[in-house]
Structures are given as C-alpha cells and as structure tokens.
Amino acid sequence: MQVLQLNLHPMITRRHLRPALLALIASALQAEDVKLTGSNGRTVEFAGIWEARPEGLVVVTSAESAPVIVTWDKFDLAKLKAEQPALDAARQRAVFLRSTQPVNLGLFAEILTATQVGSEIRRVLDVPSTVKVPVAFRTTTETTVRSSVVLVQPTVLDGLILPSFTSVNHRSKTETETRQITPDELTTTPRRILQQFSRTDGVLASERRALFELNKMNPKLLEEAAQGIERIRASLPPKHFLANDPTLQTLAHRLTEAIDTMRSLSSGQTVDRAQQDRVRDFLTLADHPILR
C-alpha cells in the first residue's frame, strides 16, 4: 500500500515525533492496532488513525513513525463500510463537507482534537453544582408612635372652677426583627463564579467578600473544575498535530495558567488584576471560534 508523506509542521522531523508519539503510548497502554483492508485485498495494521480528510486518512504505522496520509483509493471502501462503519461515516463527511473529521483510533483513542478540547472545556465550565451559601442576616428596627387628644372636663378645686382643656397622650412601640436574607443553597456553575471574579467595575466590597466566602465553604467548586481542565490538558495532541495557530500552539500553557489561577482563587482572600486578566483570557479561550 502506497502512502503519502504528511508534512504537518515545517520543523517536524522523526527526532521530534518520537518523544511525542511515545507519550501517546503511555496514555493508551493497551491500544490495539486498527486493521483495514486495502484495495489489493490485503489487511494492513495501523498503530493509530488521527483524522479523516477529503483526500484520505492521517495515520501512523507505529509509535515512532511519522504521520502520513493514505488516500481513499488505497482502501477497499466496501469492506471499510462493513467493518468500520464509524470510520466510513467520517470519510463520507470529510468528502462531502470538504473538511477534516476527527477519528481518534488506536494510539489516538485518548487524544482530543481542537474542537473536542473546546467542547470539553465548555462542558467543565457549565456543570451545575448545588452549593451552600454563607448565611447573612438583616436586622430591622421599627418604632411606632401613637398620639391621642383627650378633653378634660371643667373641674372644681377649692371652690374654683377650672376650665376644660385638652391633653395629648403619646405612646411609642419599638419592634426589632432579624431575618435571614440568603438562601441555604443555590445552583451555580464554575463559569458563573469565574465571571464574577473577573468583574472589575460595579463590584461592592461586600459582594467580593461573599464570593470568597462561597468558595471557602465549597472548596470543590473550582477544584473540580481545575481537575477537569487537567484531564483535558493531559489529552492534548502533540503540537505538530495542531494547526500552526498561536491559540492552538499555546493551548497547553494557557490551560496550565487557568488551572493555577482557579486554585489560587479557591485558597485566597483577594483577587488581583493579573488573576482577573487570566480568568477573562480563559473564558474567552473556551468560546474561541478555533475550538468550535
């Protein structure tokens, strides 16, 4: 079976590919080879299939080999449809849409494409959680004053007649009431919490304190999100499998920054401008068009 050498990155050589692809083995210890039937009737084994393109499949034949494109005419497409229906569906989408379709078989089974990375980040950010809310009370005092006018009839005192007069009586009543003004629990998401942390205008000091108290009472809220981002980072493909775009080439670093920032917010009592900038950058990254 003839194959076409695939140049994914102008600076990539076998020496650069070897450690990255060996790392794929560590993440998929028992990955099985993918067996496909060629147009000549022979069965060919691939260590991993990365994606389907309009012109063919991006594959590696071993953990140390360079990725190559095997064109569709080199496969028995009838058997491909019968033996690997999901792979054939990816082929049809790639040809019809004239766009790359993720496959992720063999060594690539645990590796995410750029689109899958974005989807997973958004899923982690939008997982709803029911959390306990710091209790806050409000005390109100109300004083009620009631006045009444009483007419005193004329009276005789020691032979003198005292004329009638009016008297004003005042009665006051003070009531004090203390009420809890916060719910016991509320449902929120890591995205909402991070959005509140990233706000710089119109935020009262009391609101900021309440936000830190919320995190203090629910330490798992951002920690679980940080762990989710760690799992995504561990499943990133090697850089040379990503487009030569600054957003994708710095993806691992930006995820590391987001993880560290979320953990610092969970344990701190203040938020500085640098943290807010990193939070905003991460939320922007999650919805970046290149990750959709």
N, C-alpha and C positions, 0 to 999 in steps of 0.2 A: 504494500500500500504506500503510494507516494504521498508525501506531506509537504506543506509549505512552511518554511521557517517564519516564525512570527516575531516581529520586532515591536515589543510593547513599549520600550523606552530606549532612546538612543544611547544611553550609557550602560545598558544592561549587558552583562556577559555571563557565561556559565559560572564564573567565580562568584559573581554577585547573586546568582539564582540559587546556588547550592545551600547556603545557610537559611534562606527564606523558605525554600521548599522542604528542607529537613524539618523546619519548625512546624510545617503542616502535618508531618507525621506525628509529632508529639501531641497535636490536638485531635488527631484521629487515629488512635493507636491500632485499631483493628479495621481500618478502612480496606474494603475489598476492591480489587480491580474491576473496572467496568468492561464487560465483554460485548463487543459489537461485531456484526458480520459485514465483511467487506463486499464490494461489488463482484469480486472474484470468488466469493463463496467461502473464504477463509475467515476464521474468527480471530479478531485482534483484541488484545487486552490493553486498556489504558489505565494508568495509575490514578488519573483524575481528569475530569471534564469540567472546565471552568464556565463556559458560556456558549450559547449558540448565536452565530452571526449569519447574516444573509448568505455569506459565501461558504460557511462551514462551521465546524466545531473547534473551539480552542481547547487543546488537550495537552497533558504531559504524559509521557510514556513511562516515566519513573520519577522518583523523588528528586533525582539530581539532574533530570533533563530539562532543557529549555522548553517553554511553551511553544506550540506550533498550531497552525490551522490545518485541519484535514477537511478538504472540500466535500460537499454533499455527494458529488458523483462518485466518490470512492466508497460509499456505503451502499448496502442492499437496503433501499428505503422501504420495501415491502416488509422485510424482516424487522427493520427498525421500528416500524409502526406496530408490529405484532409483539415484539419482545420488549421494547422500551417505549410504551405509548406516551409517557410524560415527556420523554426526550424528543419524540416525533412532534408532539404538540408545540414544544419550544421551537423546533425547526420551522414549523409552519408559521408561527407567529413572527419569527425573525425574518422569514422570506416575505411574508405578506406586509408586515409593518416596516420592513427595511430598517430594522433596529436590533440592537443586541438584546438577547433574552438570557437571564440567569439560569444556570443548570445546577452547578454545585454538586457534582457526584464524585465518589472516590475520595481522594485526598482533600477535595474541596468541600466535603459534606458539612463541615462545621464553620466554613468561611462565608462571610456575608459580602454581598455586592454593595455598591454605594447606595443604591435605592433601598436595599434591605437594612442597611445601617440607619438611614433616616427614619424608616418605618419603626425600627426597634427603639430608637431614641424617643420618638414621639409616644410610643406605647408606654415606655418607662415614665415619662413625664406626666402622662394623663391617667395613670392608675389611680382610681379614687380610694381614699382611706378615711375611715371614721376615727377622729382623734378627740382626745379630751381637751377641754378648753379651760384655761385658768379662770377661776371664779372671781368675778368682780361684783361689788355691791354699790348701791347708791342709796344714801340716806336723805330723806326729805323731812323738813320740819314745817308745819303749818300752824299758825296761830289765828284763832277766830275770836273777834271782839264783838260782843253784842251789847247794845245800849238801849235803855228803855227810859221813858219820861213818866214820872209819877206825879200826879197832882195831890198836894197835901191840903186837906180842907182847913178852913179857919178854926182856930182853937182859942180857948180862954185860958189864960195863965195869970194867976194872981189878980184877977179882975180886969185884966187887959185882954182885948180881943186881938189875936194875931191873925193877920190876913192870910189868905191861901197863897201857896207858892208851889212851884214845880221843882222836882228833884230828878236829876239824871243818874241812873244806875248803869255802871259798866261791868260786864262780865267777860273775861277772856279765857280761852281754852287752847292749850298748845298740844299738838299731836305730832309724834315722831314716828316715821315708818322707814324701815330698811328693806330693800328689795334686791334680789339677785338680778342683774341686768345682762348676764351672759348665759348662753345655753350650756348644758352639761357636756354636749358633744356637737361636733359638726363634721360634715363631709367635705374634704378638700383634696387637692392633688399637689404633687411636687411642683408642677408648673405654676400653679397659683401662688404657692409660697415663694418661689423664686421671683416671680413677677413683683410681689410686694417688697422683697428685699432690694430689687433693682430700682425701685422708685426713689427719685431724688427731690421731687417737688411736691408740696402739699402734704407732707407726712408729719404728723404730730409726734412729739417725743413719746407720748403715751401709747400711740399706735405701734411705734417701733419696739417699745418695751414689751407690749403684749405679744408681738410677733416672736421675740426671743423667748418669752415665757412659754409660748405654744411649742416651740422647738424643744425647749428644756423638758417639758412634760411628755413629749412624744419624740424621743431621740431616733426612733426607727424611721420617721417620716422621710428625712433627707438621706439617712444612712442606707436605707433600702434602695433609694434612687441611685446613690453613688455605687452601690454594689451592682445594680443593673447596668450602669454605664461601664463598669469594669468588665463585665461579661461581654459587652459589645466590643470594647477595646481589644479584648483577647481574641475576638473572632474577626478582626480586621484582616483583609488580604494584604500581602506584601505590597509595598508602594508601587512596584513596577506593574502590578495588575490593575492599578487605578489610573485614570486619565491624568495627563500632566497638567493638572489644575491646582493652584495654590490651596484651595479649600480642601481638596482630597489629599494632597501630599502632606498637609499639616494636620490631618484628621486625628491621628494618634496623640499628638501633642496637645491639641485642643481638648480632647476628651480627658486627658490627664489633668489639665488645668481645671476643668469643670468638676472632676471628682474631688480634687484637693479643696476647691472653693466650697463645695457643698459640705464637706466635713468640717471646714473651719467655721462655717455659719452655724452648724449644729452645736459646736462647743464654745462659741464666743458670746460676747455680750454687746459687741458693737459691730458695725459694718462700715468699712471704709470705701472710698471711691473706686479703688482698684478692684476690690471684690465685686462691687456693683457693675463695673465695666465687664468683668469676666462673665458674670451671670447674664448680662444682656447679650454678650457675644455668643454664649452657649445657646440661649433661647433663639437667637437669630439663626445659628447654625442648624438647629433642629428643624427649622422650616425653610432651609435654603433650597432653592429650586434644583440644585445639582444632586440633592439627596432625595428627590422625589421621582 
